[in-house]
């Protein structure tokens, strides 16, 4: 683009800024151009896009005076006011010194500490004794000289200033260290030609209005300002759902497309539904406070028929099994806890099913809570999606088919299955998806077929029930290339704006 075309493409604000590019800083350009800082910076960025200027940022720390520092600059530091009082009294009790100096308790303690450190006073028998000479009293302290010198560049502090800074930083709001950004403007060779060209771009028409279209005399024979459509412009971010919610909606659609109905329930559950109904023994380690978050209250148990059936399953077993061969305690089952899995919703759904409802398929999406050691792939909140299929003809091969189909629809092609153990399923299986970036298999699902000890007390008879509960958070990490599970809850607006939509 030649110089004339560049001039013709300048916006009104760029035209106002251009003659003042020789100024030392942004503030001076603002004053000369009568534009605010935002408008000047935007104009400079556009000029940089046109290769007229080059912008660079220089960061530096500035030590500035704080709120209390500004007050002390006028009234004097607390130790100066106490020292002036002692210059008159020489010896004074601590209580009287506190009263006459009119210092707060915090200021009074800080003042005594500062003066003792400088060997200007001593404390004996509850009294403050002045030990400073007239010359010591009249000489300004390093802290006073430092406050008077502010603001100063942190990187160029003298040794005595650094000492004063450390001393004052121990006290509240006397000084503050701020990071300052300075924008440096360099005019390019192309920019110098534009700067000295003397071509006037004023009088160009900026936009076409309805009035101009009605009256061709207002624009005919005049020039329109050129627009550089290749120049980058600030990004515009519209409102959108949080990426975790988007992903959950996507997973819901997958389950519904596969013919499943959604289960919902409370985050707080009784131990009966969270553990006992799922044939988890009452002495199992998972039911300790080291693994589960308990609430110091108890909940009512469901109807007696179900309670007795679950009790019998635990104590004596069903269909020839021996159960856990112990005394099942109702009070233990009443304990309230934050649910550790959405499988408790599956247990409640089975208990409410009627024979005419079968066969049936259900799913759930939700947060669970476990007392885990937090790291990149573990947290005390677990996002899980649950699924069950109740069908007398269901088998283990069907289970693997559902799991693989869901993983594939979520965008994961490489899936593998491993034998596993869970108290309430037999056979049991764990599924992994391949993490390309980490080059390792990451567990995403626990699954199996509910044991008769689970299904018979809840359904009234033993029917095959396929069950699974993927760790949904880890699947999101895979899709969004998130390296740390904790980033799912991070509210960094910049990252959220750049997060891609879940589109398959």
C-alpha positions in Angstrom: 0.0 0.0 0.0 1.5 3.4 -1.0 1.6 6.4 1.3 -1.5 8.1 -0.1 -3.6 5.0 0.3 -2.3 4.6 3.9 -3.3 8.2 4.7 -6.7 7.6 3.1 -7.3 4.5 5.3 -6.6 6.4 8.6 -9.6 6.6 11.0 -10.4 10.0 12.7 -8.6 8.8 15.9 -5.6 7.6 14.0 -5.4 11.0 12.3 -5.5 12.7 15.7 -2.8 10.5 17.2 -0.5 10.6 14.2 0.9 14.1 14.6 1.9 13.4 18.3 3.8 10.1 17.8 7.0 11.9 18.9 5.7 12.5 22.4 7.4 10.6 25.3 4.4 8.6 26.6 0.8 7.8 26.2 -0.4 10.4 28.7 1.2 13.2 26.6 -0.5 11.9 23.5 -3.8 11.8 25.3 -3.4 15.5 26.3 -2.4 16.6 22.8 -5.0 14.6 20.9 -7.9 15.2 23.4 -8.5 11.4 23.5 -8.8 9.1 26.4 -6.2 6.4 27.1 -8.4 3.6 25.6 -9.0 5.5 22.4 -5.3 6.3 22.0 -4.2 2.7 22.6 -6.7 1.4 20.1 -5.5 3.9 17.5 -1.9 2.9 18.2 -2.7 -0.7 17.7 -4.4 0.1 14.3 -1.3 2.1 13.3 0.8 -0.9 14.3 -1.3 -3.1 12.0 -0.6 -0.6 9.2 3.2 -0.9 10.1 3.4 2.8 10.9 4.5 2.2 14.4 5.9 -0.6 16.5 4.7 -1.0 20.1 6.5 -2.7 22.9 5.8 -3.1 26.6 8.2 -2.6 29.5 7.2 -3.9 32.9 8.7 -2.5 36.1 7.8 -2.4 39.8 7.0 1.0 41.4 7.0 1.6 45.1 4.1 3.9 45.9 2.7 5.4 49.1 -0.3 3.6 50.6 -3.4 5.0 52.3 -1.8 5.0 55.8 1.4 6.2 54.3 -0.3 9.3 52.9 -1.7 10.1 56.3 1.6 9.6 58.0 3.3 11.8 55.5 1.2 14.7 56.8 1.0 13.8 60.5 4.3 12.0 60.9 5.0 8.3 61.4 3.7 6.9 64.8 7.3 6.4 66.0 8.1 10.1 65.2 5.0 11.3 67.2 6.0 9.1 70.1 9.6 10.2 70.0 8.5 13.9 70.0 6.4 13.1 73.1 9.4 11.5 74.8 11.6 14.5 73.9 9.4 16.5 76.2 8.7 13.9 78.9 12.0 11.9 78.9 10.4 9.1 81.0 6.8 8.1 80.9 4.7 5.1 81.8 3.5 2.9 78.9 -0.2 3.6 79.6 0.3 7.3 79.8 2.5 7.3 76.6 -0.3 5.4 74.8 -2.9 7.9 76.0 -1.0 11.1 75.3 0.4 10.0 71.9 -3.2 9.3 70.7 -1.9 6.3 68.8 -3.9 3.1 68.2 -2.8 0.0 70.0 -1.3 -1.4 66.8 0.5 1.9 66.1 1.8 2.1 69.6 3.3 -1.4 69.6 4.9 -0.8 66.2 6.3 2.5 67.4 8.0 1.0 70.5 9.4 -1.8 68.4 10.8 0.6 65.8 12.4 2.9 68.4 13.9 0.1 70.4 15.4 -1.4 67.2 17.1 2.0 66.6 18.3 2.1 70.3 16.4 5.4 70.8 14.3 4.2 73.8 14.4 1.5 76.5 11.7 -0.2 78.6 12.0 -0.6 82.3 9.5 -1.3 85.1 6.6 -0.5 82.8 8.0 2.9 81.7 9.6 4.1 78.4 12.9 5.8 78.9 14.4 8.1 76.2 18.0 7.2 75.4 18.3 9.3 72.2 20.4 12.4 71.9 19.1 15.8 70.6 20.9 15.1 67.4 19.3 11.6 67.1 15.8 13.1 67.6 16.3 15.9 65.1 17.7 13.6 62.4 15.1 12.1 60.1 14.7 8.3 60.1 15.3 6.2 57.0 11.6 5.3 56.9 10.6 9.0 56.9 13.1 9.9 54.1 11.9 6.9 52.1 8.2 7.9 52.3 9.1 11.4 51.2 10.9 10.1 48.2 8.0 8.0 46.8 7.2 7.0 44.2 10.5 5.3 43.2 11.5 2.5 40.9 11.8 -0.8 42.8 14.8 -2.0 40.7 16.9 1.1 41.5 16.5 1.2 45.3 19.5 2.2 47.3 20.6 -0.1 50.1 19.2 2.2 52.8 15.9 2.5 50.8 15.6 -1.3 50.6 16.1 -1.5 54.4 13.3 1.1 54.9 11.1 -0.8 52.5 11.4 -4.1 54.4 10.7 -2.3 57.7 7.6 -0.5 56.4 6.2 -3.6 54.6 5.6 -5.2 58.0 3.0 -2.6 58.6 -0.4 -2.2 57.0 -1.0 0.1 53.9 2.0 2.4 54.5 3.6 1.5 51.2 2.6 -0.6 48.2 4.6 -2.2 45.4 2.8 -2.1 42.1 3.7 -3.5 38.7 3.7 -0.8 36.0 3.5 -1.3 32.3 5.1 1.3 30.0 4.2 1.3 26.3 7.1 2.3 24.1 6.3 3.7 20.6 8.8 3.4 17.7 8.0 5.0 14.4 8.9 2.7 11.4 10.5 3.9 8.2 7.1 3.7 6.5 5.6 5.6 9.5 8.2 8.4 9.1 7.2 8.9 5.5 3.5 9.1 6.5 4.4 11.4 9.5 6.2 13.8 7.2 4.0 13.5 4.1 1.8 16.5 4.8 -1.1 14.7 3.1 -4.4 15.7 4.7 -6.9 12.9 5.0 -9.6 15.1 6.6 -12.9 15.5 4.7 -13.1 11.8 3.8 -16.6 10.3 4.3 -16.5 7.7 7.1 -19.8 6.0 6.6 -22.9 5.8 4.3 -26.1 6.9 6.0 -29.7 6.6 4.8 -29.8 10.4 4.3 -26.8 10.2 2.0 -28.5 7.6 -0.1 -31.6 9.8 -0.5 -29.4 12.8 -1.5 -26.6 12.0 -3.9 -25.3 15.6 -3.8 -24.0 15.0 -0.3 -21.5 12.4 -1.4 -21.1 12.7 -5.2 -17.6 13.9 -6.0 -16.2 13.2 -2.5 -13.8 10.6 -1.3 -14.6 7.7 1.1 -12.1 6.6 3.6 -10.4 3.4 2.7 -10.9 0.4 5.1 -8.2 -2.3 5.5 -10.3 -5.4 5.8 -7.2 -7.6 6.4 -6.2 -5.9 9.6 -6.9 -7.9 12.8 -9.6 -6.5 15.1 -10.4 -7.2 18.8 -12.2 -10.6 19.4 -15.9 -10.5 20.2 -17.0 -13.2 22.6 -20.8 -13.8 22.8 -22.5 -15.4 25.7 -22.4 -19.3 25.9 -23.0 -22.1 28.3 -20.0 -23.2 30.5 -18.1 -25.9 28.6 -18.8 -28.5 31.3 -22.6 -27.9 31.0 -22.3 -28.1 27.2 -20.6 -31.5 27.5 -23.2 -32.8 30.0 -26.0 -31.7 27.6 -24.1 -33.6 24.8 -23.9 -36.7 26.9 -27.6 -36.5 27.8 -28.5 -36.4 24.1 -26.4 -39.5 23.5 -28.1 -41.5 26.2 -31.6 -40.3 25.0 -30.7 -41.1 21.4 -29.9 -44.6 22.7 -33.4 -44.9 24.3 -32.5 -44.1 27.9 -34.6 -42.1 30.4 -32.9 -39.8 32.9 -32.8 -40.4 36.7 -32.4 -37.5 39.1 -32.0 -37.4 42.9 -30.5 -35.5 45.9 -26.8 -34.9 46.6 -27.4 -36.0 50.2 -28.4 -39.6 50.6 -28.8 -42.1 53.4 -26.1 -44.8 53.8 -28.9 -47.2 53.0 -29.3 -46.1 49.4 -25.6 -45.1 48.9 -24.2 -48.4 50.3 -26.5 -51.0 51.8 -28.9 -51.3 48.9 -25.8 -51.9 46.7 -24.6 -54.7 48.9 -21.7 -52.8 50.3 -20.8 -54.3 53.7 -21.2 -52.1 56.7 -17.6 -52.7 57.7 -16.2 -51.9 54.2 -13.4 -49.3 54.2 -15.3 -47.1 51.8 -17.8 -46.4 54.5 -15.2 -44.8 56.7 -14.8 -41.0 57.1 -11.4 -41.3 55.2 -13.4 -42.0 52.0 -16.9 -40.6 52.5 -18.2 -37.2 53.7 -20.8 -37.9 56.4 -23.3 -35.4 57.9 -24.1 -35.6 61.6 -27.7 -36.5 61.1 -29.8 -39.5 60.3 -32.4 -40.2 57.6 -35.5 -42.3 57.6 -35.3 -45.7 55.9 -37.7 -46.7 53.0 -40.7 -49.0 53.4 -40.2 -52.0 55.7 -40.4 -54.6 53.0 -37.3 -53.2 51.2 -35.4 -52.8 54.4 -36.0 -56.4 55.5 -35.1 -57.7 52.0 -31.8 -55.7 52.1 -31.1 -56.9 55.7 -31.7 -60.5 54.7 -29.4 -60.1 51.7 -26.5 -58.8 53.9 -27.0 -61.3 56.7 -27.9 -64.5 54.8 -27.6 -63.8 51.1 -29.9 -64.8 48.2 -30.1 -67.6 45.7 -27.7 -69.8 47.7 -25.1 -67.1 48.5 -24.0 -66.6 52.1 -24.2 -62.8 52.2 -21.8 -61.0 54.5 -22.6 -63.3 57.4 -22.9 -60.6 60.0 -25.5 -58.6 62.0 -26.8 -55.8 59.8 -27.4 -52.6 61.8 -30.3 -50.3 60.8 -28.8 -47.3 62.6 -25.7 -47.6 60.5 -27.9 -47.5 57.4 -29.6 -44.3 58.6 -26.4 -42.3 58.6 -26.5 -39.3 56.2 -23.7 -38.7 53.7 -22.9 -36.8 50.5 -23.4 -39.4 47.7 -20.2 -41.1 46.6 -21.7 -42.2 43.2 -24.9 -41.8 41.1 -25.4 -45.6 41.5 -27.6 -44.7 44.5 -30.1 -43.3 42.0 -30.0 -46.6 40.2 -30.9 -48.5 43.4 -33.8 -46.1 44.1 -35.0 -46.5 40.5 -35.0 -50.3 40.7 -36.9 -50.2 44.0 -39.7 -48.1 42.3 -40.0 -50.2 39.1 -43.1 -52.3 38.4 -43.0 -55.5 36.4 -45.0 -53.9 33.6 -42.2 -51.3 33.2 -39.7 -53.9 32.1 -37.5 -54.0 30.1 -36.2 -50.4 30.8 -33.1 -48.3 30.4 -32.1 -45.3 32.6 -29.1 -42.9 32.9 -28.1 -40.1 35.3 -25.6 -37.2 35.2 -24.4 -35.5 38.3 -21.7 -34.6 40.9 -20.6 -37.0 43.6 -18.2 -36.4 46.6 -15.3 -38.5 47.9 -12.6 -37.8 50.4 -9.8 -38.1 47.9 -6.2 -36.8 47.9 -6.4 -34.0 45.3 -4.1 -34.3 42.3 -4.3 -33.9 38.5 -6.8 -36.7 38.0 -8.5 -36.9 41.4 -10.7 -34.5 43.3 -13.2 -34.5 46.1 -15.9 -33.7 43.5 -16.5 -36.4 40.9 -18.6 -35.7 37.8 -20.2 -39.0 36.8 -22.7 -40.4 34.3 -24.6 -43.5 35.4 -26.5 -46.1 33.3 -28.6 -49.2 33.9 -30.4 -51.6 31.6 -33.0 -54.0 33.2 -33.8 -56.8 30.8 -34.1 -60.6 31.4 -32.2 -61.2 28.1 -29.3 -58.7 28.8 -25.8 -60.2 29.0 -22.2 -59.1 29.5 -21.6 -58.7 25.7 -24.5 -56.2 25.6 -22.8 -54.3 28.5 -19.5 -53.9 26.6 -21.5 -52.8 23.5 -23.2 -50.0 25.4 -19.9 -48.8 26.9 -18.1 -48.8 23.7 -20.9 -47.1 21.8 -21.1 -44.3 24.4 -17.3 -43.8 24.3 -17.3 -43.7 20.5 -20.1 -41.1 20.4 -18.2 -39.0 22.9 -15.3 -38.9 20.4 -13.0 -41.7 21.9 -12.1 -44.3 19.3 -9.5 -46.3 21.4 -11.2 -48.1 24.2 -10.1 -51.2 26.2 -11.7 -53.2 29.0 -10.2 -55.0 32.0 -11.6 -57.4 34.6 -12.3 -55.7 37.9 -14.0 -56.1 41.3 -16.8 -54.1 42.8 -19.0 -55.2 45.8 -22.3 -55.0 44.0 -21.5 -56.3 40.5 -20.4 -59.7 39.1 -18.8 -59.9 36.6 -17.2 -56.5 36.9 -15.2 -54.5 34.4 -13.2 -51.3 34.1 -12.9 -49.3 30.8 -10.0 -47.1 29.7 -9.6 -44.5 26.9 -6.3 -43.7 25.3 -4.8 -40.3 26.1 -2.7 -39.3 23.1 -0.9 -36.5 24.8 0.2 -38.4 27.9 0.5 -41.6 25.9 -1.2 -43.6 28.5 -4.6 -45.3 29.2 -6.8 -43.3 31.5 -9.6 -45.0 33.5 -13.0 -43.6 32.6 -15.6 -46.2 33.6 -16.5 -48.8 36.2 -19.2 -51.3 35.2 -20.7 -54.8 35.7 -23.9 -56.7 36.1 -25.6 -56.2 39.4 -25.4 -59.1 41.8 -28.6 -61.0 42.8 -28.0 -59.6 46.4 -28.7 -56.1 44.8 -31.5 -56.9 42.4 -33.6 -59.4 44.3 -34.3 -57.2 47.4 -35.1 -54.2 45.1 -37.0 -55.8 42.2 -38.4 -58.8 44.1 -36.6 -61.3 41.8 -33.2 -61.7 40.2 -33.1 -60.1 36.8 -30.0 -59.1 34.8 -29.2 -55.4 35.3 -26.3 -54.0 33.4 -24.8 -51.0 35.3 -22.0 -48.5 34.7 -20.7 -45.2 36.0 -18.1 -43.4 33.8 -15.8 -40.8 35.4 -17.1 -38.0 33.1 -14.6 -35.4 34.2 -11.7 -37.4 32.9 -13.5 -37.7 29.5 -13.8 -33.9 29.4 -10.0 -33.6 30.1 -9.4 -35.8 27.1 -11.7 -33.8 24.7 -10.6 -30.3 25.9 -6.9 -31.2 26.3 -7.0 -30.2 30.0 -4.0 -31.5 31.9 -5.5 -31.0 35.4 -8.9 -32.1 36.6 -9.1 -29.0 38.8 -9.2 -26.8 35.8 -12.8 -27.9 35.2 -13.9 -25.6 38.1 -11.5 -22.8 37.3 -13.3 -19.5 36.5 -10.7 -18.0 34.3 -12.8 -15.8 31.9 -10.0 -15.7 29.3 -9.7 -19.5 29.1 -13.5 -19.9 29.2 -13.9 -17.5 26.2 -11.4 -19.5 24.1 -12.8 -22.9 25.1 -14.2 -24.7 22.0 -17.8 -25.8 21.7 -18.6 -29.5 22.0 -19.5 -30.2 18.4 -19.3 -33.7 17.0 
